[in-house]
Amino acid sequence: MARSVLLQIARDAIEEVLQVQQKIDRNALFQEYILLQEPVVTTVKIYLNDELRGMYKDANSNSLLEAIINAARKAAFEDTNFTPLLVSQYLQCEIEIILETDEGEIREKDSPLTTS
């Protein structure tokens, strides 16, 4: 099953930090997916072995794209309840995105990249 654009952006945001390499082409994403320009309150949760491993809610970004990038990085590396995510943990984690829209919450969760 293909990963959604939103979940791929979250994964790419974390990978940019882990690999110290830029992967996200913001301009191309904004052109292809106009809705990414809209402000949306976004929460990213990271799970490891079905247990919460990090979480961050972004209510301040000017665009959905920036909210996903910011929330994913903060959930992975800056949640004070956990140590920063390691590469081995990243490969086995699940990522959930929660969008707070006028119509209600939209949730989406993906599977780990590898299984142990």
Number of C-alpha atoms within 10 A of each C-alpha: 5 6 13 11 12 18 20 16 22 23 21 20 23 25 18 15 14 14 11 9 11 11 14 17 9 14 9 9 16 16 11 10 12 9 14 21 16 15 17 24 21 28 22 29 21 22 21 16 13 9 10 14 22 26 25 21 20 20 16 13 18 14 18 22 24 22 26 31 23 22 28 32 25 21 25 27 19 17 16 11 10 14 12 17 20 11 13 10 17 21 15 17 24 23 27 20 23 18 20 15 12 7 6 8 11 11 12 14 18 17 15 17 11 11 9 7
